[in-house]
């Protein structure tokens, strides 16, 4: 565009952490004190274009100690997640918010890849880096993601992971960015050839 226009002010939040657009509506996510006694619905607002004011977007958000701070919009849905606390992310769809338990992790970053909500982070039970993809009903987990990867992003039709420094992994030196399109899960039985005779 060629000009800027101010959005109306908003009260009742400590600060605004993210903004997103879905189905022609603008939404903002605000933070409040990290307390399980404060309902999160007071921090998620939609812009009422008739009154030019921010209104609560939903009244069914569960109370969580670490409230989401990030929004990601895709196909009319808004995904919400937090890089703190290892909570499950949420999805806002048809004016209601629901939790995605299968995507629970300590998230670092998220994007949309191949139409799927994709999160990078650390497993909440084991200190390993993982990548999870959610297709709207089920999620797939990829383990053994390079430890120093901390950002993911799509470009054209490819998924890329980014690190803060060069580092070796599986005999290769990765220079800050790597393409992740060949992710797959292999199922089967693994045998250890203890005496190197190729027999089991």
Secondary structure, DSSP 8 states (H G I E B T S, - for coil): -----------S-SEEEEEEEETTEEEEEEE--S-TTS-GGGGEEEEETTTTEEEE--S-----SS---EEEEETTEEEEE-SSTT--EEEEETTEEEEEGGG-SEEEEEEEETTEEEEEEE-SSSS-EEEEEE-SS-EEEE----TTEEEEEEETTEEEEEESS-EEETTEEE-SEEE-TT-----S-----TTSSS--
